[in-house]
Amino acid sequence: MFRPSLKSTWSLIALLVLSVILFVISHRSYVTIKADYFEQKVEAAQLMESFMETLKAEQQKLGIPFDPINDPNSTGLIGTPRTTITTDRGLLSEKQAALNPNLAAVFVEEFSRHGLKPGDRIAVSITGSNPAVNLALYAAISVLKLEPAIVVSLSSASYGANLEEYTWLDIESILRQKGLLSFGCSHASLGGKDDLGEGLSESGITALRDAMSRNKVKQIIGTSLEENVQARLDAYNSQLPAGKRFSLFVNIGRGLASVGSIPNANQIREGMNPKLAEEIFEPEGVMMILAREGVPVFSMQHPRRWIRNYKLDDGSGSIPKPGVGPSFSVKKHNVTVAAICLAILVAAIVAVIFFDRQDRHFMANIVDPDEEL
């Protein structure tokens, strides 16, 4: 007669314990997967953080007060609602969102995907309205070792670089003096309506011209928007060596000499815009003219959209840590460890089945002496 052994019960208990142990091991095993251009993106984010820390320390030395309400982290990159060099209303939320060192990684990825290489020449149009975005762009340019020709519309919307004694050119000059930047704006215009500073007071225009003079930047001051557009084109072309061309035109903000008009700015797609030359704009800004000449165009007007699309920390309450987030790396369960744990468990199950069958076979062949009687 066959009598089942209790070994099967203990085997199942052992399998249960082993299964739990292997599950815990596989569940807690992660591997970090780095995103494309990881090293350059981290370096750019860290450089932007250095920009911000340097500017904060310098502003404290200069005795320029911080806004404790709108700029609680005391970055100095959030201006005031209104000054003599303020052109129009700006969104405070856009300026605050850009106070993120990881925004520099966005430019690194976009430019790298486009195929820019060290030494490539780019034309850049910026404004004073969002200095943090300018810093992110500059950090990416530095890390990628690009050769920029930069023109700035120096006036600013509210909450930008709109202090008469602390314009974008002054911010830029500090970073150059500290050895953090090797390039800067070559030319500057007044910005504002028609890029002529229309609507600004005489004292505001004087303050902008003084900033250009003390920072030794060439002035673009025409009599019409068309003149300023042409002057910018001349400024860019004057910085191109013979036989060279720009690999990219980068526009930050809504400087009218760059976009032509506010309706144009609303129509322009952000990011890389390969079909810009096929669209009709009136009047044309620098970006449309260069696009028709075959220069690729990249535009950023709303940094919050980019921060959301790249899943960056919005920095609510604090400055995000550079190099952290899904744009840099992600943690995923380690498939190799999980596969090894599965293999061990399967082997254990097979072993238990094998030995259990052997044991049952052995027991089945035992002759009961009582049965022979």
Helices and strands as residue ranges (DSSP letters): H 7-27, E 30-34, H 38-62, H 92-97, H 103-114, E 121-127, H 131-144, E 147-153, H 168-177, E 185-189, H 202-214, E 218-220, H 225-238, E 248-252, H 256-259, H 262-267, E 271-272, G 276-278, H 286-292, E 297-300, H 303-309, E 329-333, H 335-364, H 369-372
